[in-house]
Amino acid sequence: MSGQVRRSSWITRDPEAGCAVLERTYRHLRMNRPVPTSFDMSLAMAEIGPLGVQQVRLAGFRAAATNDGTGLIRIGHLTQGRFSVHTRGRQVPGSAAFLFPPGPYAGDWEDLGMTTLTLDHAVVLEHARALLGRDDFHLHFTGHYPVTPAMGAYWQAAVRHVLQNAVPNDSAMASPLLRTELVRSVTAALLCTFPSTFLEHPDPEPSQGAHPVAVRRAQAFIDAHLAEPLTLAQIAVAARVSPRGLQELFRRHLDTAPLHYLRAARLDAARQDLLRADPATGVTVTAIAAQWGFPHPGRFAAYYRQVYGEPPATTLHR
């Protein structure tokens, strides 16, 4: 994933200028004309790799438009006013979390405030196939709202993380590892939150005889790609088992979780770098920690002290 966070924003009361910006932002959007003369728009956008974030406020008026979501997966979060989508004779009222239709639709709103997250369908499909270990899997969403209230709350927490900790954080998003992990975590949360063929797909457990081999494959893959962005899905694909199966295997054979094993291996790599480093050259604990996927120095120091019984700075200046 290349690039960092690309941001843009607009504030206007000019109906024609505002409609032009909205139509560029939301791809195939076509605003119904004429629009109200009391037009008042604010729009902020951010792109983190393939993840798009749009926050729009259309204050104090009613309007309508048509759009086509083919090839996109867009999740809406209504924060103010009213919003409704009409597709194939069905009405989809906006809510705290809802999926836009995957094809053509019409929408209308009044005094709208809404945040949307957008991903290409191909990106989500690739991630789903990796999670399932099935190159022939076809992804279709079968509903517009979270499968349970608990998953809806989980999804909204993921969105808050994007808005509060990722979009405004240039320092964190300068890391390719963290940008990649952010997109993958959002995609995984999406797949687990909204009804689709992904959730309907059977997830068979591996046979008993494959357990030790799968664990060794996972360990070898982690050790060989330690400095790269890794997810549970990637490790499971390399081990040739499901993510759920891999977690059970690590619990049973190593008494840990795959991502805890990954963290321990990265801590050990960071310790080796700290032991070899010469502090006189200007190398810092923060730089070494970030290199091995620990963006928060305080959290890294806590993990490090828990495992090695001393602060990382002590190791560096030994």
N, C-alpha and C positions, 0 to 999 in steps of 0.2 A: 504494500500500500504506500503510495508516494504522496508527498505534500503534507501539510499540517492542517490547521483549521482555516477555512476560507469563509470570511464573513462579509455580509453586506446588509444594508438597512435603508429603508425609505420612510419618509413621513410626508404626506401630501393631502391637500383638500381639493385637488384638481381631479375631477372624475375621470377625464380621459387619460391623464398621466397615470393615475392610480390603476385604472383598468389595464393599461398596457403593462405595468409592472406585474400585476397579478397574473396576467396571461403568460408572461415570460417565466414566472416562477413556478406555476403549476402546470407546466407543459402544454396539455391540450385544452386548457381552460378557455372557455369563451363566455364572456360576460354578456348577459342580456342587456340590450340597449332600449331606451335610454336609462342611464343610472340616475339616482337621485342627485339633485343639485347640492344637497347637504352632505356630500361625500366627505368622509374623514377616515383616513387610513394610516396605520403604522404597520410595518412589516420588517421583521428581522430574520435573516437566513444564516445558516452555517452549514458547511460541508466538511465532514470528516471522512475522507476516502469515499466509499460508496454510500455512506449514511448522510442523508439530508435532514436538516431540522429547520422547520419554518414556524414562526410565531407571528400570527396576524391578528390585528384588531381593526374591525370595520364598524365604527361607532355610530350609533344613532340613526340607522336607516335600514330599510329592507332591500334585498336584492336577490338575484337568481343567476344561475349560470349552468352551462353544460361542460362535461369533461369526459375524458376517456383514460381509465387507469390501466389499460392493457400494458403488460410488461412491468408494472410497478406494484409494489406492496406499500400502501400508505395507511398509517394508523393515526386516527384523529383523537384529540383530547379537548373536549369542549370546556372552556373556562368561563365563558360568559355568553348570555343571550341564547338564541335558538338556532339550530342547524338541522337540516334534514336532507337526506339523499333519496332519490327515487330511481329505481332500476328494475326493469322487467316486471313492472306492475307491483313492485314491493316498495315499501317505505322503510328507510333505515334512519331512525332519529339519532342525532348526535348525542354522545354521552361522555362520561369521563374517560372512556377508552372504547374505540370502535374501529373496525376495519372498513375502509372504503371498498366499494365494489371493484372487481378486477377488470371490468370492461367499461363500456359507455354508461354514463349516468347523468342525471340532472340534480342540481342542488339548489336549495333556497335557504335564506337565513335572515335574521333580524338582530341588530345590535351585537354582532358576532365577535367573540374572542376565542381563538382556537390555536392549539399547537399541533403540528403534524410531524411525524417521522416518516421518512420515505427511503425505501431500498429497492433496487432492481430485483425483480423476481428471480433472475438467474443467480444472483448472489445468495439469496435465501435457499434456493433449490440446491446449489452446490453444498451449502452447509448442511442441509437436511440429508443429502445423500452420504456425506461424510459421517454424520452422526449414526445413520442406520447401516452404513457399510454396503449400500446398494446403489450401484451406478444406474440402474434402470428405474429407480423410484420417480414417481410423478407427483408433484405437490399441487394440491388444490385446497383452498380454504373453503370450509363448508358452513361457516357462520360468521357473524359480524361482531360478536361480543365475547369477552373472556369466558372460558369454560366453567370457572367457579369464581365466586367473589374473592377467595384467597389468591387465586392466580391473577385476578384483576389488580389486587393490591400489590402483588409482586411486580407486575408490569409497570404500574405507576411509579413504584420505587425506582425501577430501572430508568424510567424516563426522567425522574428528578435527578438521578445521578448524572445523566447526560447533560441536562440543562445547568446544573449547579456546579459540577466538578469537572466536566470535560469541555464543553463549549467555551467557557471563559478562561480556561487554564492553559495558556500558551506553553508553560514550562512542561507540564505533563504531556500535552499533545505533541510536543517536539519529539517524543520518543516513538519510533515506529512500532516498537513492541506494545506500548500502551494503546496506540491508535488501533492496531490490529485486534488486540484483546477487547477493546471497547466494542468494536463492530461485531465481533464474534459473540460477545456476551449479550448484546442487544438482539442479535439474530436468534440465539438460542432461547432467550426469554420470549420472543415473538412466537417461535414454533411451539413452545410449551403453554402459551397463554390462550391462543385462539384456535377454535376447532378446525381441524384439517385432516387430510389423509396421513399426515405425519403422526398425529396422535392415535390414529386408527391402525397404524402399521404395527404388526406383531414384532416383538423384540425378543427373539429366542435367546435363551442362555446357552453358553458354550457347553460342550460335553465335558464330563469329568476328566477324561484323559487329556484334554487340551489345556487344562489349567496351568500347569507349570511352564509349558512352552509359551503360552500367551503372556505370562508374567515376565518371562525372560525377554520376549520380543519387546514388550513395553519398556523395560528397563534399558535395553540396548538403544531403543529409539530415543528415549529421554537423554541418555548420556551422549548420543551422537549429535543431538540438536539442542544442547543445553542453552546456548546463547541466542536461540531463535525464539520467536513467539510460538508458544505451544498451547493447545487447548486439550481438554479431555477427549474431544471428538477425534482429533488428530492422533493422539496416543492410542485410542481404541482401534482406529483404522489400522495403524501399524501393527497392533497386537492381534488383529483379525477377530476381534470380539466386539460386542456391543458396549457402549459406554457404561450401561448399568452392570453388565457382566464384568467389565474390567474393575469397577469399583468393588464388587463382591470378591473378585480374585485377590486384589491387593489387601482387602480387609482380612481375608482368610489366610493368605500365605505370608504377608508382610506386616500385618497388623497396622496398616496405615491406608491412606487414600492415595490415588495416583498423583493428584496435585500437591499433596503434602510431601510425597516422595520427590516430586519435581522441586519444590521449595527447598527441601533439605539438600538436594544435589546442587542447587544454585548457591545456597549458603556455603557449602563446602568449596565451590569454585571461587566465591568471593573471598573466603578465608585464605585460600592459596595465593590469590592476588595480593591480599593485604600483607601476607608474610613475605612475599617477594618484593613488594614495592619499597621504594626509597622516598620517604616523606620530604627529603630535601629537594626533590624534583618538582614538588608542587602537587603531587597526586593526593587526592582526598578520599575519605571514606564515602562521601556522597557520590563521587564519580564512579567509584568501583561498584557501589551498591546499584546505581542506575544501570550500569553496564550489564548486570546480571538480573535485571528485571525487578528491582526494588526501588520504586520512585519516591517512597516516603522514608526519609532518613531515620525518623524516630521509630517507625515500625520495624525497619531493618535492624536497628540497634537492639530492639527488644527481642526479636527472633534470635539474633546473634548471641546475645547474653544468655538467653535461655538454653541454647545448645552448647555454647563454648565456655560459659561461666565468666566472661569478661567482655567489656565494651569493645567494639571493633577498632576504636581509636587506640586502645592499648595494644592490640595486635599490630596495627600499622606502625607504631613507634617503638616496637620491641627491638 
